[in-house]
């Protein structure tokens, strides 16, 4: 019986416990997650909770919050929403210096993209929001 527990523990470790950032990140240049700025705050916090888990799990990474300004939106409100997301992550015990807010540029619809970046990785491509 004890041997079966040891084997089960090893199997769990092999398939779950060895997770590394290379297994969780997407291809270079792709966001960790993206969501519309039209969703509710309650729903947005679900995206941010997931993001904070990975930021805590990989303490050498930096989280980038890129906000994209839609045709019918203004830069000020999009930036305010991204800063609110940063403050939420900070309240989840993610150090503020590990979270960077950047303008991603103009798009047809406003959205937010979250990037989980390793120290040597190139920065996400940002655009102009003016």
VEXRO-778829 format. One record per residue: x, y, z of N, C-alpha, C in turn; residue number from 0; chain. Coordinates in Angstrom, 3 decimals, always signed. Each point is the difference from the previous one (the first is absolute). Layout:
// VEXRO-778829
<site n_X="X" n_Y="Y" n_Z="Z" ca_X="X" ca_Y="Y" ca_Z="Z" c_X="X" c_Y="Y" c_Z="Z" resi="NUM" chain="A"/>
...
// end
This chain:
// VEXRO-778829
<site n_X="+0.820" n_Y="-1.194" n_Z="+0.000" ca_X="-0.820" ca_Y="+1.194" ca_Z="+0.000" c_X="+0.867" c_Y="+1.261" c_Z="+0.000" resi="0" chain="A"/>
<site n_X="+1.053" n_Y="+0.008" n_Z="+0.824" ca_X="+0.899" ca_Y="+1.143" ca_Z="+0.072" c_X="+0.705" c_Y="+0.222" c_Z="-1.339" resi="1" chain="A"/>
<site n_X="+0.374" n_Y="-1.084" n_Z="-0.637" ca_X="+0.681" ca_Y="+0.083" ca_Z="-1.297" c_X="-0.918" c_Y="+0.641" c_Z="-1.041" resi="2" chain="A"/>
<site n_X="-1.278" n_Y="-0.316" n_Z="+0.023" ca_X="-0.971" ca_Y="+0.577" ca_Z="-0.939" c_X="-0.119" c_Y="+1.508" c_Z="+0.212" resi="3" chain="A"/>
<site n_X="+0.054" n_Y="+0.451" n_Z="+1.246" ca_X="-0.063" ca_Y="+1.440" ca_Z="+0.292" c_X="+1.228" c_Y="+0.718" c_Z="-0.539" resi="4" chain="A"/>
<site n_X="+1.159" n_Y="-0.630" n_Z="+0.163" ca_X="+1.240" ca_Y="+0.597" ca_Z="-0.500" c_X="-0.040" c_Y="+0.103" c_Z="-1.518" resi="5" chain="A"/>
<site n_X="-0.437" n_Y="-1.037" n_Z="-0.657" ca_X="-0.087" ca_Y="+0.012" ca_Z="-1.464" c_X="-0.997" c_Y="+1.057" c_Z="-0.462" resi="6" chain="A"/>
<site n_X="-1.139" n_Y="+0.087" n_Z="+0.656" ca_X="-1.012" ca_Y="+1.009" ca_Z="-0.360" c_X="+0.552" c_Y="+1.405" c_Z="+0.186" resi="7" chain="A"/>
<site n_X="+0.745" n_Y="+0.229" n_Z="+1.072" ca_X="+0.600" ca_Y="+1.309" ca_Z="+0.250" c_X="+1.022" c_Y="+0.336" c_Z="-1.080" resi="8" chain="A"/>
<site n_X="+0.806" n_Y="-0.960" n_Z="-0.390" ca_X="+0.986" ca_Y="+0.229" ca_Z="-1.064" c_X="-0.670" c_Y="+0.323" c_Z="-1.326" resi="9" chain="A"/>
<site n_X="-1.065" n_Y="-0.688" n_Z="-0.308" ca_X="-0.723" ca_Y="+0.254" ca_Z="-1.249" c_X="-0.570" c_Y="+1.420" c_Z="+0.002" resi="10" chain="A"/>
<site n_X="-0.596" n_Y="+0.402" n_Z="+1.116" ca_X="-0.537" ca_Y="+1.363" ca_Z="+0.101" c_X="+1.118" c_Y="+1.014" c_Z="-0.163" resi="11" chain="A"/>
<site n_X="+1.126" n_Y="-0.237" n_Z="+0.649" ca_X="+1.130" ca_Y="+0.918" ca_Z="-0.126" c_X="+0.491" c_Y="+0.102" c_Z="-1.439" resi="12" chain="A"/>
<site n_X="+0.109" n_Y="-1.121" n_Z="-0.666" ca_X="+0.501" ca_Y="+0.005" ca_Z="-1.371" c_X="-0.903" c_Y="+0.759" c_Z="-0.952" resi="13" chain="A"/>
<site n_X="-1.303" n_Y="-0.105" n_Z="+0.183" ca_X="-0.919" ca_Y="+0.624" ca_Z="-0.944" c_X="-0.492" c_Y="+1.373" c_Z="+0.430" resi="14" chain="A"/>
<site n_X="+0.087" n_Y="+0.336" n_Z="+1.267" ca_X="-0.506" ca_Y="+1.280" ca_Z="+0.475" c_X="+1.101" c_Y="+0.844" c_Z="+0.619" resi="15" chain="A"/>
<site n_X="+0.792" n_Y="-0.565" n_Z="+0.851" ca_X="+0.964" ca_Y="+0.748" ca_Z="+0.798" c_X="+1.174" c_Y="+0.569" c_Z="-0.752" resi="16" chain="A"/>
<site n_X="+0.298" n_Y="-0.475" n_Z="-1.189" ca_X="+1.167" ca_Y="+0.456" ca_Z="-0.744" c_X="-0.333" c_Y="+1.093" c_Z="-0.994" resi="17" chain="A"/>
<site n_X="-1.145" n_Y="+0.598" n_Z="+0.136" ca_X="-0.422" ca_Y="+1.047" ca_Z="-0.924" c_X="+1.006" c_Y="+1.150" c_Z="-0.013" resi="18" chain="A"/>
<site n_X="+0.439" n_Y="+0.406" n_Z="-1.166" ca_X="+0.921" ca_Y="+1.122" ca_Z="-0.123" c_X="-0.636" c_Y="+1.067" c_Z="-0.859" resi="19" chain="A"/>
<site n_X="+0.591" n_Y="+1.168" n_Z="+0.003" ca_X="-0.573" ca_Y="+1.088" ca_Z="-0.786" c_X="-0.035" c_Y="-0.337" c_Z="-1.484" resi="20" chain="A"/>
<site n_X="+0.961" n_Y="-0.739" n_Z="-0.485" ca_X="-0.005" ca_Y="-0.347" ca_Z="-1.421" c_X="-1.207" c_Y="-0.863" c_Z="-0.352" resi="21" chain="A"/>
<site n_X="-0.543" n_Y="-0.695" n_Z="+0.981" ca_X="-1.182" ca_Y="-0.816" ca_Z="-0.256" c_X="-1.285" c_Y="+0.804" c_Z="+0.110" resi="22" chain="A"/>
<site n_X="+0.052" n_Y="+1.181" n_Z="+0.606" ca_X="-1.221" ca_Y="+0.781" ca_Z="+0.205" c_X="-0.113" c_Y="+1.179" c_Z="-0.942" resi="23" chain="A"/>
<site n_X="+1.099" n_Y="+0.475" n_Z="-0.542" ca_X="-0.097" ca_Y="+1.172" ca_Z="-0.868" c_X="-0.397" c_Y="-0.409" c_Z="-1.409" resi="24" chain="A"/>
<site n_X="-0.515" n_Y="+0.968" n_Z="-0.714" ca_X="-0.360" ca_Y="-0.236" ca_Z="-1.389" c_X="+1.217" c_Y="+0.309" c_Z="-0.866" resi="25" chain="A"/>
<site n_X="-0.168" n_Y="-0.062" n_Z="-1.297" ca_X="+1.113" ca_Y="+0.311" ca_Z="-0.906" c_X="+0.457" c_Y="+1.434" c_Z="+0.223" resi="26" chain="A"/>
<site n_X="+1.265" n_Y="+0.252" n_Z="-0.340" ca_X="+0.542" ca_Y="+1.345" ca_Z="+0.170" c_X="-0.877" c_Y="+1.022" c_Z="-0.703" resi="27" chain="A"/>
<site n_X="-0.246" n_Y="+1.088" n_Z="+0.698" ca_X="-0.797" ca_Y="+1.077" ca_Z="-0.556" c_X="-1.492" c_Y="-0.146" c_Z="+0.225" resi="28" chain="A"/>
<site n_X="-0.442" n_Y="-1.153" n_Z="+0.459" ca_X="-1.428" ca_Y="-0.201" ca_Z="+0.254" c_X="-0.304" c_Y="+0.267" c_Z="+1.465" resi="29" chain="A"/>
<site n_X="-1.177" n_Y="+0.561" n_Z="+0.277" ca_X="-0.344" ca_Y="+0.291" ca_Z="+1.391" c_X="-0.330" c_Y="-1.252" c_Z="+0.812" resi="30" chain="A"/>
<site n_X="+0.157" n_Y="+0.117" n_Z="+1.292" ca_X="-0.418" ca_Y="-1.033" ca_Z="+0.946" c_X="-1.517" c_Y="-0.110" c_Z="-0.041" resi="31" chain="A"/>
<site n_X="-0.669" n_Y="+1.160" n_Z="-0.071" ca_X="-1.458" ca_Y="+0.053" ca_Z="-0.051" c_X="-0.430" c_Y="+1.342" c_Z="-0.576" resi="32" chain="A"/>
<site n_X="-1.181" n_Y="+0.045" n_Z="-0.586" ca_X="-0.569" ca_Y="+1.231" ca_Z="-0.547" c_X="-1.485" c_Y="+0.022" c_Z="+0.299" resi="33" chain="A"/>
<site n_X="-0.497" n_Y="+1.181" n_Z="+0.332" ca_X="-1.434" ca_Y="+0.138" ca_Z="+0.250" c_X="-0.473" c_Y="+1.378" c_Z="-0.433" resi="34" chain="A"/>
<site n_X="-1.273" n_Y="+0.088" n_Z="-0.299" ca_X="-0.626" ca_Y="+1.251" ca_Z="-0.414" c_X="-0.113" c_Y="+0.941" c_Z="+1.191" resi="35" chain="A"/>
<site n_X="+0.095" n_Y="+1.277" n_Z="-0.259" ca_X="-0.203" ca_Y="+0.966" ca_Z="+1.073" c_X="-1.492" c_Y="+0.235" c_Z="+0.247" resi="36" chain="A"/>
<site n_X="-0.827" n_Y="-0.700" n_Z="-0.697" ca_X="-1.452" ca_Y="+0.115" ca_Z="+0.181" c_X="-0.538" c_Y="-0.985" c_Z="+1.049" resi="37" chain="A"/>
<site n_X="+0.858" n_Y="-0.884" n_Z="+0.516" ca_X="-0.470" ca_Y="-0.969" ca_Z="+0.985" c_X="-0.138" c_Y="+0.676" c_Z="+1.363" resi="38" chain="A"/>
<site n_X="-0.732" n_Y="-0.649" n_Z="+0.881" ca_X="-0.193" ca_Y="+0.537" ca_Z="+1.349" c_X="+1.295" c_Y="-0.104" c_Z="+0.808" resi="39" chain="A"/>
<site n_X="+0.071" n_Y="+0.810" n_Z="+1.046" ca_X="+1.162" ca_Y="-0.042" ca_Z="+0.876" c_X="+0.113" c_Y="-1.370" c_Z="+0.672" resi="40" chain="A"/>
<site n_X="-1.120" n_Y="-0.568" n_Z="+0.383" ca_X="+0.009" ca_Y="-1.316" ca_Z="+0.639" c_X="+0.622" c_Y="-1.046" c_Z="-0.925" resi="41" chain="A"/>
<site n_X="-0.347" n_Y="+0.043" n_Z="-1.266" ca_X="+0.560" ca_Y="-0.951" ca_Z="-0.958" c_X="+1.478" c_Y="+0.299" c_Z="-0.271" resi="42" chain="A"/>
<site n_X="+0.339" n_Y="+1.284" n_Z="-0.051" ca_X="+1.396" ca_Y="+0.370" ca_Z="-0.239" c_X="+0.902" c_Y="-0.513" c_Z="+1.126" resi="43" chain="A"/>
<site n_X="-0.498" n_Y="+0.043" n_Z="+1.227" ca_X="+0.828" ca_Y="-0.467" ca_Z="+1.121" c_X="+0.313" c_Y="-1.487" c_Z="-0.117" resi="44" chain="A"/>
<site n_X="-0.843" n_Y="-0.754" n_Z="-0.673" ca_X="+0.304" ca_Y="-1.431" ca_Z="-0.214" c_X="+1.238" c_Y="-0.153" c_Z="-0.879" resi="45" chain="A"/>
<site n_X="+0.098" n_Y="+0.820" n_Z="-1.052" ca_X="+1.194" ca_Y="-0.010" ca_Z="-0.848" c_X="+1.230" c_Y="+0.408" c_Z="+0.811" resi="46" chain="A"/>
<site n_X="-0.170" n_Y="+1.038" n_Z="+0.813" ca_X="+1.118" ca_Y="+0.519" ca_Z="+0.790" c_X="+0.422" c_Y="-0.965" c_Z="+1.102" resi="47" chain="A"/>
<site n_X="-0.960" n_Y="-0.711" n_Z="+0.590" ca_X="+0.344" ca_Y="-1.007" ca_Z="+1.013" c_X="+0.879" c_Y="-1.094" c_Z="-0.602" resi="48" chain="A"/>
<site n_X="-0.366" n_Y="-0.451" n_Z="-1.182" ca_X="+0.789" ca_Y="-1.021" ca_Z="-0.684" c_X="+1.404" c_Y="+0.528" c_Z="-0.312" resi="49" chain="A"/>
<site n_X="+0.080" n_Y="+1.227" n_Z="-0.470" ca_X="+1.277" ca_Y="+0.625" ca_Z="-0.321" c_X="+0.866" c_Y="+0.119" c_Z="+1.252" resi="50" chain="A"/>
<site n_X="-0.605" n_Y="+0.387" n_Z="+1.121" ca_X="+0.775" ca_Y="+0.164" ca_Z="+1.237" c_X="+0.565" c_Y="-1.331" c_Z="+0.489" resi="51" chain="A"/>
<site n_X="-0.723" n_Y="-1.076" n_Z="-0.226" ca_X="+0.504" ca_Y="-1.325" ca_Z="+0.386" c_X="+1.320" c_Y="-0.288" c_Z="-0.705" resi="52" chain="A"/>
<site n_X="+0.052" n_Y="+0.282" n_Z="-1.292" ca_X="+1.223" ca_Y="-0.268" ca_Z="-0.762" c_X="+1.117" c_Y="+0.984" c_Z="+0.349" resi="53" chain="A"/>
<site n_X="-0.359" n_Y="+1.247" n_Z="+0.282" ca_X="+1.024" ca_Y="+0.955" ca_Z="+0.419" c_X="+0.629" c_Y="-0.426" c_Z="+1.324" resi="54" chain="A"/>
<site n_X="-0.803" n_Y="-0.536" n_Z="+0.888" ca_X="+0.532" ca_Y="-0.475" ca_Z="+1.288" c_X="+0.789" c_Y="-1.295" c_Z="-0.170" resi="55" chain="A"/>
<site n_X="-0.462" n_Y="-0.848" n_Z="-0.893" ca_X="+0.661" ca_Y="-1.283" ca_Z="-0.215" c_X="+1.375" c_Y="+0.169" c_Z="-0.635" resi="56" chain="A"/>
<site n_X="+0.145" n_Y="+1.026" n_Z="-0.816" ca_X="+1.259" ca_Y="+0.269" ca_Z="-0.691" c_X="+0.488" c_Y="+1.394" c_Z="+0.387" resi="57" chain="A"/>
<site n_X="+0.682" n_Y="+0.122" n_Z="+1.141" ca_X="+0.361" ca_Y="+1.311" ca_Z="+0.546" c_X="+1.018" c_Y="+0.794" c_Z="-0.817" resi="58" chain="A"/>
<site n_X="+0.648" n_Y="-0.611" n_Z="-0.972" ca_X="+0.952" ca_Y="+0.742" ca_Z="-0.836" c_X="-0.643" c_Y="+0.613" c_Z="-1.230" resi="59" chain="A"/>
<site n_X="-1.300" n_Y="-0.165" n_Z="-0.158" ca_X="-0.686" ca_Y="+0.543" ca_Z="-1.165" c_X="-0.560" c_Y="+1.387" c_Z="+0.296" resi="60" chain="A"/>
<site n_X="-0.344" n_Y="+0.694" n_Z="-1.067" ca_X="-0.669" ca_Y="+1.295" ca_Z="+0.087" c_X="-1.326" c_Y="-0.121" c_Z="-0.717" resi="61" chain="A"/>
<site n_X="-1.027" n_Y="+0.580" n_Z="+0.578" ca_X="-1.316" ca_Y="+0.012" ca_Z="-0.623" c_X="-0.219" c_Y="+1.312" c_Z="-0.721" resi="62" chain="A"/>
<site n_X="-0.362" n_Y="-0.088" n_Z="-1.260" ca_X="-0.300" ca_Y="+1.193" ca_Z="-0.791" c_X="-1.497" c_Y="+0.047" c_Z="-0.266" resi="63" chain="A"/>
<site n_X="-0.580" n_Y="+1.160" n_Z="+0.240" ca_X="-1.411" ca_Y="+0.240" ca_Z="-0.297" c_X="-0.024" c_Y="+0.989" c_Z="-1.161" resi="64" chain="A"/>
<site n_X="-0.364" n_Y="-0.483" n_Z="-1.177" ca_X="-0.117" ca_Y="+0.872" ca_Z="-1.165" c_X="-1.463" c_Y="+0.308" c_Z="-0.227" resi="65" chain="A"/>
<site n_X="-0.316" n_Y="+1.278" n_Z="-0.053" ca_X="-1.374" ca_Y="+0.397" ca_Z="-0.282" c_X="-0.069" c_Y="+0.549" c_Z="-1.420" resi="66" chain="A"/>
<site n_X="-1.053" n_Y="-0.390" n_Z="-0.683" ca_X="-0.229" ca_Y="+0.424" ca_Z="-1.374" c_X="-1.247" c_Y="+0.878" c_Z="-0.014" resi="67" chain="A"/>
<site n_X="+0.102" n_Y="+1.145" n_Z="-0.646" ca_X="-1.086" ca_Y="+0.974" ca_Z="-0.018" c_X="-0.861" c_Y="-0.237" c_Z="-1.233" resi="68" chain="A"/>
<site n_X="-1.295" n_Y="-0.171" n_Z="+0.222" ca_X="-0.939" ca_Y="-0.226" ca_Z="-1.093" c_X="-0.383" c_Y="+1.278" c_Z="-0.711" resi="69" chain="A"/>
<site n_X="-0.627" n_Y="-0.149" n_Z="-1.160" ca_X="-0.421" ca_Y="+1.144" ca_Z="-0.806" c_X="-0.936" c_Y="+0.942" c_Z="+0.751" resi="70" chain="A"/>
<site n_X="-0.851" n_Y="-0.548" n_Z="+0.849" ca_X="-1.011" ca_Y="+0.802" ca_Z="+0.696" c_X="+0.390" c_Y="+0.328" c_Z="+1.436" resi="71" chain="A"/>
<site n_X="+1.252" n_Y="-0.259" n_Z="+0.365" ca_X="+0.451" ca_Y="+0.219" ca_Z="+1.366" c_X="+1.121" c_Y="+1.032" c_Z="+0.037" resi="72" chain="A"/>
<site n_X="+0.276" n_Y="+0.492" n_Z="+1.201" ca_X="+1.099" ca_Y="+0.948" ca_Z="+0.133" c_X="+1.153" c_Y="-0.645" c_Z="+0.776" resi="73" chain="A"/>
<site n_X="+1.183" n_Y="+0.513" n_Z="-0.250" ca_X="+1.215" ca_Y="-0.544" ca_Z="+0.597" c_X="-0.043" c_Y="+0.072" c_Z="+1.523" resi="74" chain="A"/>
<site n_X="-0.527" n_Y="+1.091" n_Z="+0.527" ca_X="-0.024" ca_Y="+0.201" ca_Z="+1.449" c_X="-0.776" c_Y="-1.102" c_Z="+0.718" resi="75" chain="A"/>
<site n_X="-1.159" n_Y="-0.377" n_Z="-0.504" ca_X="-0.798" ca_Y="-1.037" ca_Z="+0.666" c_X="+0.639" c_Y="-1.383" c_Z="-0.160" resi="76" chain="A"/>
<site n_X="+0.607" n_Y="-0.266" n_Z="-1.155" ca_X="+0.667" ca_Y="-1.287" ca_Z="-0.211" c_X="+1.208" c_Y="-0.129" c_Z="+0.932" resi="77" chain="A"/>
<site n_X="+0.759" n_Y="+1.086" n_Z="+0.133" ca_X="+1.156" ca_Y="-0.012" ca_Z="+0.900" c_X="-0.443" c_Y="-0.152" c_Z="+1.457" resi="78" chain="A"/>
<site n_X="-1.096" n_Y="+0.659" n_Z="+0.362" ca_X="-0.511" ca_Y="-0.105" ca_Z="+1.375" c_X="-0.395" c_Y="-1.443" c_Z="+0.323" resi="79" chain="A"/>
<site n_X="-0.604" n_Y="-0.657" n_Z="-0.962" ca_X="-0.393" ca_Y="-1.398" ca_Z="+0.223" c_X="+1.231" c_Y="-0.896" c_Z="+0.154" resi="80" chain="A"/>
<site n_X="+1.031" n_Y="+0.234" n_Z="-0.792" ca_X="+1.237" ca_Y="-0.779" ca_Z="+0.117" c_X="+0.682" c_Y="+0.267" c_Z="+1.339" resi="81" chain="A"/>
<site n_X="-0.011" n_Y="+1.240" n_Z="+0.461" ca_X="+0.581" ca_Y="+0.320" ca_Z="+1.304" c_X="-0.803" c_Y="-0.630" c_Z="+1.130" resi="82" chain="A"/>
<site n_X="-1.310" n_Y="-0.090" n_Z="-0.170" ca_X="-0.834" ca_Y="-0.680" ca_Z="+0.994" c_X="+0.400" c_Y="-1.482" c_Z="+0.076" resi="83" chain="A"/>
<site n_X="+0.282" n_Y="-0.604" n_Z="-1.153" ca_X="+0.452" ca_Y="-1.400" ca_Z="-0.029" c_X="+1.339" c_Y="-0.137" c_Z="+0.723" resi="84" chain="A"/>
<site n_X="+0.916" n_Y="+0.939" n_Z="-0.230" ca_X="+1.292" ca_Y="-0.030" ca_Z="+0.679" c_X="-0.191" c_Y="+0.098" c_Z="+1.509" resi="85" chain="A"/>
<site n_X="-0.860" n_Y="+0.903" n_Z="+0.437" ca_X="-0.256" ca_Y="+0.159" ca_Z="+1.430" c_X="-0.622" c_Y="-1.259" c_Z="+0.594" resi="86" chain="A"/>
<site n_X="-0.839" n_Y="-0.658" n_Z="-0.760" ca_X="-0.599" ca_Y="-1.254" ca_Z="+0.464" c_X="+1.074" c_Y="-1.062" c_Z="+0.199" resi="87" chain="A"/>
<site n_X="+0.913" n_Y="-0.117" n_Z="-0.962" ca_X="+1.090" ca_Y="-0.971" ca_Z="+0.128" c_X="+0.886" c_Y="+0.334" c_Z="+1.201" resi="88" chain="A"/>
<site n_X="+0.244" n_Y="+1.279" n_Z="+0.209" ca_X="+0.784" ca_Y="+0.437" ca_Z="+1.150" c_X="-0.703" c_Y="-0.417" c_Z="+1.296" resi="89" chain="A"/>
<site n_X="-1.318" n_Y="+0.138" n_Z="+0.047" ca_X="-0.771" ca_Y="-0.416" ca_Z="+1.174" c_X="+0.028" c_Y="-1.513" c_Z="+0.193" resi="90" chain="A"/>
<site n_X="+0.323" n_Y="-0.746" n_Z="-1.068" ca_X="+0.115" ca_Y="-1.460" ca_Z="+0.088" c_X="+1.428" c_Y="-0.418" c_Z="+0.367" resi="91" chain="A"/>
<site n_X="+0.769" n_Y="+0.947" n_Z="+0.516" ca_X="+1.377" ca_Y="-0.236" ca_Z="+0.465" c_X="+0.997" c_Y="-0.240" c_Z="-1.119" resi="92" chain="A"/>
<site n_X="-0.239" n_Y="+0.589" n_Z="-1.154" ca_X="+0.998" ca_Y="+0.019" ca_Z="-1.066" c_X="+0.684" c_Y="+1.366" c_Z="+0.105" resi="93" chain="A"/>
<site n_X="+1.319" n_Y="+0.001" n_Z="+0.136" ca_X="+0.725" ca_Y="+1.271" ca_Z="+0.150" c_X="-0.269" c_Y="+0.919" c_Z="-1.183" resi="94" chain="A"/>
<site n_X="-0.209" n_Y="+1.267" n_Z="+0.299" ca_X="-0.345" ca_Y="+0.988" ca_Z="-1.033" c_X="+1.096" c_Y="+0.126" c_Z="-1.060" resi="95" chain="A"/>
<site n_X="+1.261" n_Y="-0.191" n_Z="+0.380" ca_X="+1.084" ca_Y="+0.135" ca_Z="-0.988" c_X="+0.062" c_Y="-1.178" c_Z="-0.964" resi="96" chain="A"/>
<site n_X="-0.845" n_Y="-1.012" n_Z="+0.190" ca_X="-0.054" ca_Y="-1.143" ca_Z="-0.912" c_X="-1.150" c_Y="+0.129" c_Z="-0.987" resi="97" chain="A"/>
<site n_X="-0.709" n_Y="+1.117" n_Z="+0.043" ca_X="-1.148" ca_Y="+0.198" ca_Z="-0.875" c_X="+0.209" c_Y="+1.290" c_Z="-0.785" resi="98" chain="A"/>
<site n_X="-0.045" n_Y="-0.098" n_Z="-1.313" ca_X="+0.211" ca_Y="+1.156" ca_Z="-0.871" c_X="-1.257" c_Y="+0.217" c_Z="-0.830" resi="99" chain="A"/>
<site n_X="-0.483" n_Y="+1.238" n_Z="-0.007" ca_X="-1.159" ca_Y="+0.366" ca_Z="-0.817" c_X="+0.504" c_Y="+0.751" c_Z="-1.222" resi="100" chain="A"/>
<site n_X="-0.445" n_Y="-0.434" n_Z="-1.178" ca_X="+0.414" ca_Y="+0.634" ca_Z="-1.258" c_X="-1.191" c_Y="+0.120" c_Z="-0.938" resi="101" chain="A"/>
<site n_X="+0.047" n_Y="+1.003" n_Z="-0.851" ca_X="-1.003" ca_Y="+0.125" ca_Z="-1.052" c_X="+0.389" c_Y="-0.924" c_Z="-1.148" resi="102" chain="A"/>
<site n_X="-0.934" n_Y="-0.828" n_Z="-0.431" ca_X="+0.265" ca_Y="-0.914" ca_Z="-1.104" c_X="-0.287" c_Y="+0.615" c_Z="-1.353" resi="103" chain="A"/>
<site n_X="-0.802" n_Y="+1.071" n_Z="-0.009" ca_X="-0.343" ca_Y="+0.666" ca_Z="-1.245" c_X="-1.496" c_Y="+0.122" c_Z="-0.179" resi="104" chain="A"/>
<site n_X="-0.381" n_Y="+0.336" n_Z="-1.209" ca_X="-1.412" ca_Y="+0.179" ca_Z="-0.357" c_X="-0.500" c_Y="-1.242" c_Z="-0.724" resi="105" chain="A"/>
<site n_X="-1.219" n_Y="-0.416" n_Z="+0.357" ca_X="-0.677" ca_Y="-1.110" ca_Z="-0.657" c_X="-1.461" c_Y="+0.377" c_Z="-0.192" resi="106" chain="A"/>
<site n_X="-0.719" n_Y="-0.834" n_Z="-0.706" ca_X="-1.419" ca_Y="+0.257" ca_Z="-0.198" c_X="-0.757" c_Y="-0.054" c_Z="+1.335" resi="107" chain="A"/>
<site n_X="+0.323" n_Y="-0.995" n_Z="+0.838" ca_X="-0.638" ca_Y="-0.158" ca_Z="+1.303" c_X="+1.051" c_Y="+0.044" c_Z="+1.103" resi="108" chain="A"/>
<site n_X="-0.354" n_Y="+0.621" n_Z="+1.119" ca_X="+0.916" ca_Y="+0.062" ca_Z="+1.139" c_X="+0.204" c_Y="-1.389" c_Z="+0.583" resi="109" chain="A"/>
<site n_X="+1.215" n_Y="-0.272" n_Z="+0.403" ca_X="+0.297" ca_Y="-1.269" ca_Z="+0.662" c_X="+1.261" c_Y="+0.143" c_Z="+0.834" resi="110" chain="A"/>
<site n_X="+0.218" n_Y="-0.983" n_Z="+0.838" ca_X="+1.184" ca_Y="-0.061" ca_Z="+0.847" c_X="+0.688" c_Y="-1.328" c_Z="-0.253" resi="111" chain="A"/>
<site n_X="+1.310" n_Y="+0.040" n_Z="-0.160" ca_X="+0.791" ca_Y="-1.222" ca_Z="-0.159" c_X="+0.995" c_Y="-0.084" c_Z="+1.138" resi="112" chain="A"/>
<site n_X="+0.113" n_Y="-1.192" n_Z="+0.565" ca_X="+0.915" ca_Y="-0.258" ca_Z="+1.103" c_X="+1.158" c_Y="-0.840" c_Z="-0.523" resi="113" chain="A"/>
<site n_X="+1.212" n_Y="+0.427" n_Z="+0.309" ca_X="+1.201" ca_Y="-0.719" ca_Z="-0.424" c_X="+0.801" c_Y="-0.405" c_Z="+1.223" resi="114" chain="A"/>
<site n_X="+0.491" n_Y="-1.213" n_Z="+0.017" ca_X="+0.881" ca_Y="-0.513" ca_Z="+1.041" c_X="+1.370" c_Y="-0.163" c_Z="-0.648" resi="115" chain="A"/>
<site n_X="+0.926" n_Y="+0.860" n_Z="+0.364" ca_X="+1.278" ca_Y="+0.058" ca_Z="-0.704" c_X="+1.170" c_Y="-0.379" c_Z="+0.902" resi="116" chain="A"/>
<site n_X="+0.887" n_Y="-0.821" n_Z="-0.551" ca_X="+1.245" ca_Y="-0.328" ca_Z="+0.685" c_X="+0.959" c_Y="+1.175" c_Z="-0.146" resi="117" chain="A"/>
<site n_X="+1.013" n_Y="+0.107" n_Z="+0.872" ca_X="+0.901" ca_Y="+1.156" ca_Z="-0.029" c_X="+0.667" c_Y="+0.264" c_Z="-1.349" resi="118" chain="A"/>
<site n_X="+0.428" n_Y="-1.014" n_Z="-0.720" ca_X="+0.724" ca_Y="+0.205" ca_Z="-1.260" c_X="-0.922" c_Y="+0.113" c_Z="-1.213" resi="119" chain="A"/>
<site n_X="-1.289" n_Y="-0.175" n_Z="+0.191" ca_X="-0.939" ca_Y="+0.018" ca_Z="-1.127" c_X="-0.188" c_Y="+1.421" c_Z="-0.526" resi="120" chain="A"/>
<site n_X="-0.206" n_Y="+0.128" n_Z="-1.321" ca_X="-0.267" ca_Y="+1.332" ca_Z="-0.552" c_X="-1.353" c_Y="+0.511" c_Z="+0.504" resi="121" chain="A"/>
<site n_X="-0.091" n_Y="+1.304" n_Z="+0.166" ca_X="-1.233" ca_Y="+0.612" ca_Z="+0.489" c_X="-1.132" c_Y="-0.183" c_Z="-1.008" resi="122" chain="A"/>
<site n_X="-1.235" n_Y="-0.025" n_Z="+0.489" ca_X="-1.140" ca_Y="-0.053" ca_Z="-0.944" c_X="+0.003" c_Y="+1.251" c_Z="-0.862" resi="123" chain="A"/>
<site n_X="-0.481" n_Y="-0.140" n_Z="-1.214" ca_X="-0.041" ca_Y="+1.147" ca_Z="-0.914" c_X="-1.109" c_Y="+0.943" c_Z="+0.429" resi="124" chain="A"/>
<site n_X="+0.384" n_Y="+1.257" n_Z="+0.194" ca_X="-0.963" ca_Y="+1.020" ca_Z="+0.406" c_X="-0.209" c_Y="+0.976" c_Z="-1.158" resi="125" chain="A"/>
<site n_X="-1.140" n_Y="+0.634" n_Z="+0.007" ca_X="-0.333" ca_Y="+0.959" ca_Z="-1.045" c_X="-0.282" c_Y="+1.365" c_Z="+0.588" resi="126" chain="A"/>
<site n_X="-0.505" n_Y="+0.873" n_Z="-0.838" ca_X="-0.345" ca_Y="+1.358" ca_Z="+0.440" c_X="-1.483" c_Y="+0.053" c_Z="+0.331" resi="127" chain="A"/>
<site n_X="-0.314" n_Y="+0.687" n_Z="+1.071" ca_X="-1.395" ca_Y="+0.113" ca_Z="+0.432" c_X="-0.509" c_Y="+1.441" c_Z="-0.078" resi="128" chain="A"/>
<site n_X="+0.756" n_Y="+0.897" n_Z="-0.528" ca_X="-0.422" ca_Y="+1.402" ca_Z="-0.026" c_X="-1.033" c_Y="+0.243" c_Z="-1.059" resi="129" chain="A"/>
// end
